[in-house]
């Protein structure tokens, strides 16, 4: 059974008209931990990717593909890396449903266009950052 | 922000699926934002205030 409703699909398809460059969704799963959540996560990512030719999916195993996981800095499952022309450092831990689902769609669009929806002031401040910034956002589906 | 700067990375975490992480970061309400393990706040902030928190987290290093 599909996770996305026909209405979700229609809405996302419309938003994906803004996609420019190709996007790769790298999914990390692991059957030993959180098997059901990993399965749901893979299914949701595939359903999203089916809505645009510009989106590809690669499914990796956290335990087996350790080098790739280290390179992406991923240490939890289910995880999604949203990669555009390069890896911008955007990760999702957990199945992105509800509120997180719109964030996933937004992340796909922003890595594809390379154009963050930020003010010029914010962009110039970020361009002059003195050091690395790690932002964690905890949320729940509702 | 992660797209605007190579120095920024952003991780969205589903709090209920990662209870250990949520406990470690004392997540009581969502959204909860933790920047560089030191600056933290709950609730969505307008962009200028969010940026100020990012700059504070970098300066605190």
N, CA and C atoms of all chains as a GROMACS GRO file, in nm:
protein
  609
    1UNK      N    1   0.083  -0.120   0.000
    1UNK     CA    2   0.000   0.000   0.000
    1UNK      C    3   0.087   0.125   0.000
    2UNK      N    4   0.046   0.222  -0.076
    2UNK     CA    5   0.125   0.345  -0.087
    2UNK      C    6   0.117   0.425   0.042
    3UNK      N    7   0.226   0.493   0.077
    3UNK     CA    8   0.227   0.580   0.195
    3UNK      C    9   0.166   0.716   0.159
    4UNK      N   10   0.206   0.766   0.040
    4UNK     CA   11   0.154   0.896  -0.003
    4UNK      C   12   0.014   0.880  -0.062
    5UNK      N   13  -0.072   0.975  -0.032
    5UNK     CA   14  -0.205   0.974  -0.093
    5UNK      C   15  -0.195   1.034  -0.233
    6UNK      N   16  -0.298   1.012  -0.312
    6UNK     CA   17  -0.300   1.067  -0.448
    6UNK      C   18  -0.289   1.219  -0.443
    7UNK      N   19  -0.347   1.277  -0.337
    7UNK     CA   20  -0.345   1.423  -0.322
    7UNK      C   21  -0.203   1.472  -0.291
    8UNK      N   22  -0.134   1.398  -0.200
    8UNK     CA   23   0.007   1.432  -0.170
    8UNK      C   24   0.087   1.431  -0.299
    9UNK      N   25   0.068   1.324  -0.376
    9UNK     CA   26   0.144   1.306  -0.500
    9UNK      C   27   0.126   1.422  -0.595
   10UNK      N   28   0.000   1.462  -0.608
   10UNK     CA   29  -0.034   1.571  -0.699
   10UNK      C   30   0.033   1.700  -0.654
   11UNK      N   31   0.026   1.726  -0.524
   11UNK     CA   32   0.086   1.847  -0.466
   11UNK      C   33   0.238   1.848  -0.485
   12UNK      N   34   0.302   1.734  -0.454
   12UNK     CA   35   0.448   1.725  -0.463
   12UNK      C   36   0.493   1.736  -0.608
   13UNK      N   37   0.418   1.670  -0.696
   13UNK     CA   38   0.450   1.676  -0.839
   13UNK      C   39   0.453   1.821  -0.886
   14UNK      N   40   0.359   1.899  -0.837
   14UNK     CA   41   0.351   2.040  -0.875
   14UNK      C   42   0.475   2.115  -0.822
   15UNK      N   43   0.510   2.086  -0.696
   15UNK     CA   44   0.628   2.153  -0.638
   15UNK      C   45   0.756   2.113  -0.711
   16UNK      N   46   0.761   1.989  -0.758
   16UNK     CA   47   0.881   1.939  -0.825
   16UNK      C   48   0.902   2.001  -0.964
   17UNK      N   49   0.803   2.077  -1.011
   17UNK     CA   50   0.823   2.148  -1.137
   17UNK      C   51   0.937   2.248  -1.125
   18UNK      N   52   0.968   2.285  -0.998
   18UNK     CA   53   1.076   2.382  -0.975
   18UNK      C   54   1.215   2.317  -0.977
   19UNK      N   55   1.222   2.185  -0.981
   19UNK     CA   56   1.352   2.117  -0.979
   19UNK      C   57   1.436   2.156  -1.101
   20UNK      N   58   1.567   2.173  -1.080
   20UNK     CA   59   1.655   2.212  -1.189
   20UNK      C   60   1.762   2.103  -1.211
   21UNK      N   61   1.852   2.088  -1.113
   21UNK     CA   62   1.958   1.986  -1.124
   21UNK      C   63   1.914   1.856  -1.058
   22UNK      N   64   1.983   1.748  -1.093
   22UNK     CA   65   1.943   1.620  -1.038
   22UNK      C   66   1.975   1.610  -0.888
   23UNK      N   67   1.895   1.529  -0.822
   23UNK     CA   68   1.904   1.510  -0.677
   23UNK      C   69   1.919   1.362  -0.650
   24UNK      N   70   2.009   1.329  -0.556
   24UNK     CA   71   2.022   1.188  -0.517
   24UNK      C   72   1.980   1.174  -0.372
   25UNK      N   73   1.889   1.082  -0.348
   25UNK     CA   74   1.849   1.052  -0.210
   25UNK      C   75   1.921   0.924  -0.169
   26UNK      N   76   2.016   0.936  -0.078
   26UNK     CA   77   2.090   0.819  -0.031
   26UNK      C   78   2.027   0.773   0.099
   27UNK      N   79   1.971   0.654   0.094
   27UNK     CA   80   1.898   0.599   0.209
   27UNK      C   81   1.986   0.499   0.282
   28UNK      N   82   1.993   0.512   0.412
   28UNK     CA   83   2.063   0.412   0.493
   28UNK      C   84   1.961   0.331   0.572
   29UNK      N   85   1.973   0.200   0.562
   29UNK     CA   86   1.886   0.110   0.635
   29UNK      C   87   1.972   0.009   0.709
   30UNK      N   88   1.908  -0.070   0.790
   30UNK     CA   89   1.976  -0.181   0.857
   30UNK      C   90   1.866  -0.272   0.909
   31UNK      N   91   1.867  -0.395   0.859
   31UNK     CA   92   1.754  -0.482   0.893
   31UNK      C   93   1.753  -0.522   1.040
   32UNK      N   94   1.869  -0.522   1.105
   32UNK     CA   95   1.873  -0.568   1.245
   32UNK      C   96   1.812  -0.467   1.341
   33UNK      N   97   1.825  -0.337   1.309
   33UNK     CA   98   1.764  -0.238   1.397
   33UNK      C   99   1.659  -0.162   1.319
   34UNK      N  100   1.544  -0.144   1.378
   34UNK     CA  101   1.438  -0.063   1.317
   34UNK      C  102   1.401  -0.110   1.176
   35UNK      N  103   1.387  -0.241   1.159
   35UNK     CA  104   1.358  -0.296   1.026
   35UNK      C  105   1.232  -0.238   0.963
   36UNK      N  106   1.126  -0.228   1.042
   36UNK     CA  107   0.999  -0.180   0.987
   36UNK      C  108   1.007  -0.033   0.949
   37UNK      N  109   1.073   0.047   1.034
   37UNK     CA  110   1.088   0.190   1.002
   37UNK      C  111   1.175   0.208   0.878
   38UNK      N  112   1.280   0.126   0.865
   38UNK     CA  113   1.367   0.134   0.748
   38UNK      C  114   1.291   0.098   0.621
   39UNK      N  115   1.203  -0.001   0.633
   39UNK     CA  116   1.123  -0.042   0.517
   39UNK      C  117   1.029   0.072   0.474
   40UNK      N  118   0.962   0.131   0.574
   40UNK     CA  119   0.872   0.244   0.545
   40UNK      C  120   0.949   0.360   0.484
   41UNK      N  121   1.068   0.386   0.539
   41UNK     CA  122   1.150   0.497   0.491
   41UNK      C  123   1.189   0.476   0.344
   42UNK      N  124   1.234   0.354   0.312
   42UNK     CA  125   1.272   0.322   0.174
   42UNK      C  126   1.152   0.340   0.081
   43UNK      N  127   1.038   0.290   0.126
   43UNK     CA  128   0.918   0.298   0.042
   43UNK      C  129   0.878   0.444   0.017
   44UNK      N  130   0.882   0.525   0.123
   44UNK     CA  131   0.843   0.665   0.109
   44UNK      C  132   0.939   0.737   0.013
   45UNK      N  133   1.069   0.711   0.029
   45UNK     CA  134   1.169   0.776  -0.057
   45UNK      C  135   1.147   0.736  -0.204
   46UNK      N  136   1.117   0.608  -0.227
   46UNK     CA  137   1.093   0.563  -0.364
   46UNK      C  138   0.967   0.628  -0.423
   47UNK      N  139   0.864   0.641  -0.340
   47UNK     CA  140   0.741   0.705  -0.388
   47UNK      C  141   0.768   0.850  -0.426
   48UNK      N  142   0.849   0.920  -0.346
   48UNK     CA  143   0.882   1.059  -0.376
   48UNK      C  144   0.965   1.066  -0.505
   49UNK      N  145   1.064   0.976  -0.515
   49UNK     CA  146   1.155   0.978  -0.630
   49UNK      C  147   1.080   0.948  -0.760
   50UNK      N  148   0.974   0.867  -0.750
   50UNK     CA  149   0.894   0.832  -0.868
   50UNK      C  150   0.823   0.953  -0.928
   51UNK      N  151   0.815   1.062  -0.851
   51UNK     CA  152   0.741   1.179  -0.897
   51UNK      C  153   0.824   1.272  -0.984
   52UNK      N  154   0.955   1.243  -0.997
   52UNK     CA  155   1.038   1.327  -1.084
   52UNK      C  156   1.154   1.246  -1.143
   53UNK      N  157   1.180   1.268  -1.272
   53UNK     CA  158   1.294   1.202  -1.338
   53UNK      C  159   1.426   1.251  -1.284
   54UNK      N  160   1.424   1.366  -1.215
   54UNK     CA  161   1.548   1.426  -1.168
   54UNK      C  162   1.596   1.367  -1.036
   55UNK      N  163   1.513   1.281  -0.975
   55UNK     CA  164   1.549   1.227  -0.844
   55UNK      C  165   1.587   1.079  -0.855
   56UNK      N  166   1.706   1.046  -0.805
   56UNK     CA  167   1.747   0.906  -0.802
   56UNK      C  168   1.762   0.861  -0.657
   57UNK      N  169   1.759   0.729  -0.639
   57UNK     CA  170   1.764   0.672  -0.504
   57UNK      C  171   1.876   0.569  -0.497
   58UNK      N  172   1.950   0.571  -0.388
   58UNK     CA  173   2.048   0.466  -0.363
   58UNK      C  174   2.025   0.418  -0.220
   59UNK      N  175   2.007   0.288  -0.204
   59UNK     CA  176   1.985   0.235  -0.070
   59UNK      C  177   2.112   0.164  -0.023
   60UNK      N  178   2.160   0.206   0.093
   60UNK     CA  179   2.281   0.146   0.150
   60UNK      C  180   2.249   0.085   0.285
   61UNK      N  181   2.337  -0.002   0.328
   61UNK     CA  182   2.320  -0.067   0.458
   61UNK      C  183   2.424  -0.012   0.555
   62UNK      N  184   2.376   0.039   0.667
   62UNK     CA  185   2.465   0.104   0.764
   62UNK      C  186   2.577   0.012   0.811
   63UNK      N  187   2.545  -0.118   0.826
   63UNK     CA  188   2.644  -0.213   0.877
   63UNK      C  189   2.743  -0.257   0.769
   64UNK      N  190   2.694  -0.268   0.645
   64UNK     CA  191   2.779  -0.319   0.536
   64UNK      C  192   2.854  -0.206   0.466
   65UNK      N  193   2.783  -0.099   0.434
   65UNK     CA  194   2.846   0.012   0.362
   65UNK      C  195   2.904   0.114   0.460
   66UNK      N  196   2.995   0.064   0.544
   66UNK     CA  197   3.044   0.149   0.653
   66UNK      C  198   3.123   0.269   0.606
   67UNK      N  199   3.203   0.248   0.499
   67UNK     CA  200   3.284   0.360   0.451
   67UNK      C  201   3.197   0.475   0.402
   68UNK      N  202   3.090   0.437   0.328
   68UNK     CA  203   2.999   0.540   0.278
   68UNK      C  204   2.928   0.609   0.395
   69UNK      N  205   2.887   0.531   0.494
   69UNK     CA  206   2.819   0.589   0.611
   69UNK      C  207   2.912   0.686   0.683
   70UNK      N  208   3.038   0.648   0.699
   70UNK     CA  209   3.135   0.736   0.764
   70UNK      C  210   3.154   0.864   0.683
   71UNK      N  211   3.165   0.846   0.551
   71UNK     CA  212   3.187   0.963   0.464
   71UNK      C  213   3.070   1.060   0.475
   72UNK      N  214   2.949   1.007   0.490
   72UNK     CA  215   2.832   1.093   0.504
   72UNK      C  216   2.809   1.134   0.649
   73UNK      N  217   2.882   1.076   0.741
   73UNK     CA  218   2.862   1.107   0.882
   73UNK      C  219   2.730   1.052   0.934
   74UNK      N  220   2.683   0.942   0.877
   74UNK     CA  221   2.555   0.884   0.919
   74UNK      C  222   2.581   0.769   1.017
   75UNK      N  223   2.516   0.774   1.134
   75UNK     CA  224   2.538   0.668   1.233
   75UNK      C  225   2.406   0.616   1.291
   76UNK      N  226   2.294   0.652   1.228
   76UNK     CA  227   2.164   0.605   1.275
   76UNK      C  228   2.083   0.559   1.155
   77UNK      N  229   1.986   0.474   1.177
   77UNK     CA  230   1.890   0.438   1.073
   77UNK      C  231   1.748   0.448   1.128
   78UNK      N  232   1.649   0.473   1.042
   78UNK     CA  233   1.663   0.507   0.900
   78UNK      C  234   1.718   0.647   0.881
   79UNK      N  235   1.799   0.663   0.774
   79UNK     CA  236   1.854   0.795   0.745
   79UNK      C  237   1.842   0.824   0.596
   80UNK      N  238   1.831   0.953   0.565
   80UNK     CA  239   1.829   0.997   0.425
   80UNK      C  240   1.929   1.111   0.410
   81UNK      N  241   2.016   1.099   0.310
   81UNK     CA  242   2.105   1.209   0.273
   81UNK      C  243   2.044   1.272   0.148
   82UNK      N  244   2.023   1.403   0.152
   82UNK     CA  245   1.965   1.473   0.035
   82UNK      C  246   2.080   1.544  -0.035
   83UNK      N  247   2.122   1.487  -0.148
   83UNK     CA  248   2.241   1.534  -0.216
   83UNK      C  249   2.205   1.599  -0.350
   84UNK      N  250   2.259   1.717  -0.375
   84UNK     CA  251   2.236   1.785  -0.503
   84UNK      C  252   2.361   1.775  -0.586
   85UNK      N  253   2.400   1.885  -0.651
   85UNK     CA  254   2.522   1.889  -0.730
   85UNK      C  255   2.640   1.845  -0.643
   86UNK      N  256   2.629   1.871  -0.512
   86UNK     CA  257   2.724   1.816  -0.416
   86UNK      C  258   2.651   1.789  -0.286
   87UNK      N  259   2.722   1.739  -0.188
   87UNK     CA  260   2.660   1.710  -0.059
   87UNK      C  261   2.661   1.838   0.025
   88UNK      N  262   2.543   1.892   0.049
   88UNK     CA  263   2.533   2.017   0.126
   88UNK      C  264   2.525   1.991   0.276
   89UNK      N  265   2.522   1.866   0.315
   89UNK     CA  266   2.518   1.835   0.459
   89UNK      C  267   2.378   1.821   0.515
   90UNK      N  268   2.282   1.788   0.429
   90UNK     CA  269   2.143   1.775   0.478
   90UNK      C  270   2.108   1.628   0.502
   91UNK      N  271   2.067   1.599   0.624
   91UNK     CA  272   2.033   1.462   0.665
   91UNK      C  273   1.896   1.458   0.732
   92UNK      N  274   1.827   1.346   0.713
   92UNK     CA  275   1.703   1.321   0.786
   92UNK      C  276   1.719   1.189   0.859
   93UNK      N  277   1.695   1.190   0.988
   93UNK     CA  278   1.694   1.066   1.066
   93UNK      C  279   1.550   1.035   1.103
   94UNK      N  280   1.505   0.915   1.070
   94UNK     CA  281   1.367   0.877   1.097
   94UNK      C  282   1.284   0.892   0.971
   95UNK      N  283   1.167   0.828   0.969
   95UNK     CA  284   1.081   0.836   0.852
   95UNK      C  285   1.019   0.976   0.845
   96UNK      N  286   1.046   1.051   0.738
   96UNK     CA  287   0.995   1.188   0.733
   96UNK      C  288   0.848   1.196   0.694
   97UNK      N  289   0.761   1.182   0.792
   97UNK     CA  290   0.618   1.195   0.767
   97UNK      C  291   0.569   1.324   0.832
   98UNK      N  292   0.445   1.359   0.804
   98UNK     CA  293   0.387   1.480   0.864
   98UNK      C  294   0.468   1.604   0.830
   99UNK      N  295   0.502   1.680   0.934
   99UNK     CA  296   0.574   1.805   0.917
   99UNK      C  297   0.708   1.783   0.849
  100UNK      N  298   0.776   1.674   0.886
  100UNK     CA  299   0.907   1.644   0.827
  100UNK      C  300   0.898   1.615   0.678
  101UNK      N  301   0.782   1.567   0.636
  101UNK     CA  302   0.767   1.536   0.494
  101UNK      C  303   0.781   1.662   0.410
  102UNK      N  304   0.715   1.771   0.452
  102UNK     CA  305   0.729   1.896   0.375
  102UNK      C  306   0.872   1.947   0.381
  103UNK      N  307   0.941   1.922   0.494
  103UNK     CA  308   1.082   1.962   0.501
  103UNK      C  309   1.168   1.883   0.404
  104UNK      N  310   1.135   1.755   0.388
  104UNK     CA  311   1.210   1.672   0.291
  104UNK      C  312   1.189   1.726   0.149
  105UNK      N  313   1.065   1.756   0.116
  105UNK     CA  314   1.034   1.809  -0.018
  105UNK      C  315   1.107   1.943  -0.039
  106UNK      N  316   1.103   2.029   0.062
  106UNK     CA  317   1.173   2.158   0.054
  106UNK      C  318   1.323   2.137   0.036
  107UNK      N  319   1.379   2.040   0.110
  107UNK     CA  320   1.523   2.013   0.101
  107UNK      C  321   1.561   1.966  -0.039
  108UNK      N  322   1.476   1.881  -0.097
  108UNK     CA  323   1.502   1.832  -0.233
  108UNK      C  324   1.503   1.949  -0.331
  109UNK      N  325   1.407   2.039  -0.316
  109UNK     CA  326   1.398   2.154  -0.407
  109UNK      C  327   1.518   2.246  -0.389
  110UNK      N  328   1.557   2.271  -0.265
  110UNK     CA  329   1.666   2.367  -0.243
  110UNK      C  330   1.802   2.311  -0.288
  111UNK      N  331   1.826   2.182  -0.271
  111UNK     CA  332   1.955   2.128  -0.321
  111UNK      C  333   1.954   2.122  -0.474
  112UNK      N  334   1.837   2.108  -0.533
  112UNK     CA  335   1.826   2.102  -0.678
  112UNK      C  336   1.848   2.238  -0.743
  113UNK      N  337   1.791   2.342  -0.680
  113UNK     CA  338   1.803   2.476  -0.736
  113UNK      C  339   1.930   2.544  -0.687
  114UNK      N  340   1.982   2.501  -0.572
  114UNK     CA  341   2.098   2.566  -0.512
  114UNK      C  342   2.066   2.705  -0.463
  115UNK      N  343   1.936   2.734  -0.451
  115UNK     CA  344   1.895   2.868  -0.408
  115UNK      C  345   1.818   2.864  -0.277
  116UNK      N  346   1.887   2.887  -0.165
  116UNK     CA  347   1.817   2.887  -0.038
  116UNK      C  348   1.721   3.005  -0.027
  117UNK      N  349   1.608   2.982   0.038
  117UNK     CA  350   1.508   3.087   0.055
  117UNK      C  351   1.543   3.172   0.177
  118UNK      N  352   1.657   3.239   0.170
  118UNK     CA  353   1.703   3.320   0.283
  118UNK      C  354   1.721   3.464   0.237
  119UNK      N  355   1.717   3.556   0.333
  119UNK     CA  356   1.737   3.697   0.297
  119UNK      C  357   1.883   3.719   0.259
  120UNK      N  358   1.911   3.829   0.189
  120UNK     CA  359   2.048   3.860   0.150
  120UNK      C  360   2.137   3.880   0.273
  121UNK      N  361   2.079   3.939   0.379
  121UNK     CA  362   2.156   3.961   0.503
  121UNK      C  363   2.202   3.828   0.560
  122UNK      N  364   2.109   3.731   0.566
  122UNK     CA  365   2.141   3.600   0.621
  122UNK      C  366   2.248   3.533   0.535
  123UNK      N  367   2.231   3.541   0.403
  123UNK     CA  368   2.327   3.476   0.314
  123UNK      C  369   2.466   3.536   0.329
  124UNK      N  370   2.476   3.668   0.342
  124UNK     CA  371   2.610   3.726   0.355
  124UNK      C  372   2.672   3.692   0.489
  125UNK      N  373   2.590   3.684   0.596
  125UNK     CA  374   2.644   3.643   0.727
  125UNK      C  375   2.696   3.500   0.720
  126UNK      N  376   2.620   3.413   0.654
  126UNK     CA  377   2.660   3.272   0.646
  126UNK      C  378   2.786   3.256   0.560
  127UNK      N  379   2.800   3.343   0.460
  127UNK     CA  380   2.918   3.335   0.373
  127UNK      C  381   3.044   3.371   0.450
  128UNK      N  382   3.027   3.444   0.561
  128UNK     CA  383   3.142   3.490   0.639
  128UNK      C  384   3.159   3.413   0.770
  129UNK      N  385   3.098   3.295   0.781
  129UNK     CA  386   3.106   3.217   0.906
  129UNK      C  387   3.251   3.187   0.944
  130UNK      N  388   3.279   3.194   1.074
  130UNK     CA  389   3.416   3.173   1.122
  130UNK      C  390   3.446   3.026   1.149
  131UNK      N  391   3.345   2.941   1.150
  131UNK     CA  392   3.370   2.801   1.181
  131UNK      C  393   3.252   2.715   1.144
  132UNK      N  394   3.268   2.583   1.159
  132UNK     CA  395   3.160   2.492   1.122
  132UNK      C  396   3.037   2.504   1.211
  133UNK      N  397   2.921   2.476   1.152
  133UNK     CA  398   2.794   2.483   1.225
  133UNK      C  399   2.719   2.352   1.206
  134UNK      N  400   2.683   2.291   1.315
  134UNK     CA  401   2.604   2.167   1.310
  134UNK      C  402   2.468   2.196   1.370
  135UNK      N  403   2.364   2.188   1.288
  135UNK     CA  404   2.228   2.217   1.336
  135UNK      C  405   2.148   2.089   1.344
  136UNK      N  406   2.097   2.060   1.464
  136UNK     CA  407   2.007   1.945   1.481
  136UNK      C  408   1.868   1.999   1.509
  137UNK      N  409   1.771   1.948   1.436
  137UNK     CA  410   1.633   1.989   1.459
  137UNK      C  411   1.552   1.866   1.497
  138UNK      N  412   1.504   1.864   1.620
  138UNK     CA  413   1.420   1.752   1.665
  138UNK      C  414   1.274   1.789   1.641
  139UNK      N  415   1.199   1.695   1.583
  139UNK     CA  416   1.057   1.722   1.567
  139UNK      C  417   0.979   1.592   1.575
  140UNK      N  418   0.848   1.604   1.576
  140UNK     CA  419   0.761   1.487   1.575
  140UNK      C  420   0.666   1.502   1.456
  141UNK      N  421   0.605   1.392   1.410
  141UNK     CA  422   0.523   1.399   1.289
  141UNK      C  423   0.405   1.496   1.297
  142UNK      N  424   0.352   1.522   1.416
  142UNK     CA  425   0.233   1.608   1.423
  142UNK      C  426   0.264   1.743   1.484
  143UNK      N  427   2.011   2.694   0.505
  143UNK     CA  428   2.140   2.744   0.554
  143UNK      C  429   2.254   2.652   0.513
  144UNK      N  430   2.225   2.520   0.511
  144UNK     CA  431   2.327   2.422   0.472
  144UNK      C  432   2.365   2.440   0.324
  145UNK      N  433   2.269   2.486   0.245
  145UNK     CA  434   2.299   2.509   0.103
  145UNK      C  435   2.375   2.641   0.086
  146UNK      N  436   2.345   2.737   0.175
  146UNK     CA  437   2.409   2.868   0.164
  146UNK      C  438   2.555   2.865   0.206
  147UNK      N  439   2.595   2.772   0.292
  147UNK     CA  440   2.734   2.767   0.337
  147UNK      C  441   2.783   2.623   0.350
  148UNK      N  442   2.904   2.600   0.299
  148UNK     CA  443   2.963   2.466   0.312
  148UNK      C  444   2.996   2.432   0.456
  149UNK      N  445   2.999   2.534   0.541
  149UNK     CA  446   3.033   2.510   0.682
  149UNK      C  447   2.912   2.463   0.763
  150UNK      N  448   2.794   2.473   0.702
  150UNK     CA  449   2.672   2.438   0.776
  150UNK      C  450   2.619   2.302   0.734
  151UNK      N  451   2.592   2.216   0.832
  151UNK     CA  452   2.518   2.094   0.800
  151UNK      C  453   2.396   2.087   0.891
  152UNK      N  454   2.291   2.027   0.839
  152UNK     CA  455   2.164   2.025   0.911
  152UNK      C  456   2.107   1.884   0.914
  153UNK      N  457   2.068   1.841   1.031
  153UNK     CA  458   2.009   1.709   1.048
  153UNK      C  459   1.872   1.722   1.110
  154UNK      N  460   1.772   1.668   1.044
  154UNK     CA  461   1.637   1.664   1.099
  154UNK      C  462   1.618   1.530   1.165
  155UNK      N  463   1.579   1.530   1.290
  155UNK     CA  464   1.567   1.405   1.366
  155UNK      C  465   1.424   1.386   1.413
  156UNK      N  466   1.368   1.268   1.383
  156UNK     CA  467   1.234   1.236   1.427
  156UNK      C  468   1.245   1.192   1.573
  157UNK      N  469   1.201   1.278   1.662
  157UNK     CA  470   1.227   1.259   1.806
  157UNK      C  471   1.172   1.128   1.862
  158UNK      N  472   1.052   1.087   1.821
  158UNK     CA  473   0.994   0.967   1.881
  158UNK      C  474   1.066   0.839   1.836
  159UNK      N  475   1.126   0.843   1.716
  159UNK     CA  476   1.197   0.723   1.668
  159UNK      C  477   1.337   0.712   1.727
  160UNK      N  478   1.387   0.819   1.786
  160UNK     CA  479   1.522   0.817   1.844
  160UNK      C  480   1.518   0.865   1.989
  161UNK      N  481   1.453   0.783   2.075
  161UNK     CA  482   1.436   0.826   2.214
  161UNK      C  483   1.569   0.851   2.287
  162UNK      N  484   1.672   0.774   2.252
  162UNK     CA  485   1.801   0.792   2.320
  162UNK      C  486   1.860   0.930   2.289
  163UNK      N  487   1.856   0.964   2.160
  163UNK     CA  488   1.907   1.095   2.118
  163UNK      C  489   1.824   1.207   2.182
  164UNK      N  490   1.692   1.187   2.182
  164UNK     CA  491   1.603   1.289   2.238
  164UNK      C  492   1.629   1.310   2.386
  165UNK      N  493   1.658   1.198   2.455
  165UNK     CA  494   1.690   1.209   2.598
  165UNK      C  495   1.822   1.281   2.616
  166UNK      N  496   1.921   1.241   2.535
  166UNK     CA  497   2.054   1.299   2.547
  166UNK      C  498   2.051   1.451   2.527
  167UNK      N  499   1.961   1.495   2.439
  167UNK     CA  500   1.953   1.640   2.412
  167UNK      C  501   1.837   1.705   2.488
  168UNK      N  502   1.780   1.630   2.583
  168UNK     CA  503   1.672   1.682   2.667
  168UNK      C  504   1.560   1.748   2.586
  169UNK      N  505   1.507   1.673   2.491
  169UNK     CA  506   1.398   1.725   2.409
  169UNK      C  507   1.268   1.714   2.487
  170UNK      N  508   1.213   1.827   2.527
  170UNK     CA  509   1.087   1.830   2.602
  170UNK      C  510   0.973   1.877   2.513
  171UNK      N  511   1.006   1.964   2.419
  171UNK     CA  512   0.905   2.017   2.327
  171UNK      C  513   0.969   2.023   2.190
  172UNK      N  514   0.885   2.018   2.087
  172UNK     CA  515   0.936   2.024   1.950
  172UNK      C  516   0.875   2.143   1.878
  173UNK      N  517   0.938   2.198   1.775
  173UNK     CA  518   1.074   2.164   1.736
  173UNK      C  519   1.177   2.211   1.839
  174UNK      N  520   1.281   2.130   1.857
  174UNK     CA  521   1.392   2.172   1.942
  174UNK      C  522   1.515   2.178   1.854
  175UNK      N  523   1.587   2.288   1.862
  175UNK     CA  524   1.704   2.308   1.778
  175UNK      C  525   1.829   2.312   1.865
  176UNK      N  526   1.929   2.236   1.825
  176UNK     CA  527   2.057   2.235   1.897
  176UNK      C  528   2.166   2.269   1.795
  177UNK      N  529   2.242   2.374   1.824
  177UNK     CA  530   2.346   2.418   1.732
  177UNK      C  531   2.483   2.400   1.796
  178UNK      N  532   2.568   2.327   1.728
  178UNK     CA  533   2.705   2.299   1.777
  178UNK      C  534   2.707   2.248   1.921
  179UNK      N  535   2.608   2.171   1.956
  179UNK     CA  536   2.599   2.108   2.088
  179UNK      C  537   2.592   2.208   2.203
  180UNK      N  538   2.582   2.338   2.176
  180UNK     CA  539   2.581   2.432   2.287
  180UNK      C  540   2.467   2.533   2.289
  181UNK      N  541   2.431   2.586   2.174
  181UNK     CA  542   2.318   2.680   2.173
  181UNK      C  543   2.192   2.600   2.143
  182UNK      N  544   2.089   2.614   2.225
  182UNK     CA  545   1.968   2.539   2.200
  182UNK      C  546   1.844   2.619   2.233
  183UNK      N  547   1.737   2.591   2.160
  183UNK     CA  548   1.610   2.658   2.187
  183UNK      C  549   1.496   2.573   2.135
  184UNK      N  550   1.376   2.604   2.186
  184UNK     CA  551   1.256   2.531   2.144
  184UNK      C  552   1.164   2.625   2.068
  185UNK      N  553   1.102   2.573   1.968
  185UNK     CA  554   1.009   2.653   1.888
  185UNK      C  555   1.079   2.716   1.769
  186UNK      N  556   1.000   2.746   1.667
  186UNK     CA  557   1.056   2.805   1.546
  186UNK      C  558   1.089   2.952   1.570
  187UNK      N  559   1.204   2.995   1.525
  187UNK     CA  560   1.245   3.135   1.539
  187UNK      C  561   1.240   3.203   1.403
  188UNK      N  562   1.211   3.334   1.403
  188UNK     CA  563   1.221   3.407   1.276
  188UNK      C  564   1.366   3.403   1.228
  189UNK      N  565   1.385   3.416   1.098
  189UNK     CA  566   1.519   3.400   1.038
  189UNK      C  567   1.630   3.483   1.105
  190UNK      N  568   1.608   3.614   1.134
  190UNK     CA  569   1.718   3.691   1.195
  190UNK      C  570   1.761   3.635   1.331
  191UNK      N  571   1.663   3.592   1.411
  191UNK     CA  572   1.695   3.536   1.543
  191UNK      C  573   1.764   3.402   1.530
  192UNK      N  574   1.722   3.323   1.432
  192UNK     CA  575   1.785   3.192   1.409
  192UNK      C  576   1.930   3.215   1.369
  193UNK      N  577   1.952   3.311   1.281
  193UNK     CA  578   2.089   3.344   1.238
  193UNK      C  579   2.172   3.388   1.358
  194UNK      N  580   2.114   3.470   1.446
  194UNK     CA  581   2.186   3.517   1.564
  194UNK      C  582   2.230   3.398   1.650
  195UNK      N  583   2.142   3.297   1.662
  195UNK     CA  584   2.175   3.177   1.740
  195UNK      C  585   2.290   3.101   1.675
  196UNK      N  586   2.290   3.095   1.542
  196UNK     CA  587   2.398   3.028   1.469
  196UNK      C  588   2.530   3.100   1.494
  197UNK      N  589   2.528   3.233   1.484
  197UNK     CA  590   2.650   3.311   1.502
  197UNK      C  591   2.700   3.299   1.646
  198UNK      N  592   2.606   3.294   1.741
  198UNK     CA  593   2.644   3.277   1.881
  198UNK      C  594   2.713   3.142   1.901
  199UNK      N  595   2.657   3.039   1.837
  199UNK     CA  596   2.714   2.904   1.851
  199UNK      C  597   2.856   2.897   1.793
  200UNK      N  598   2.880   2.970   1.686
  200UNK     CA  599   3.014   2.971   1.625
  200UNK      C  600   3.110   3.049   1.712
  201UNK      N  601   3.065   3.164   1.763
  201UNK     CA  602   3.150   3.249   1.846
  201UNK      C  603   3.188   3.180   1.976
  202UNK      N  604   3.097   3.096   2.027
  202UNK     CA  605   3.119   3.030   2.155
  202UNK      C  606   3.233   2.930   2.152
  203UNK      N  607   3.278   2.896   2.031
  203UNK     CA  608   3.382   2.792   2.018
  203UNK      C  609   3.516   2.837   2.074
   0.00000   0.00000   0.00000
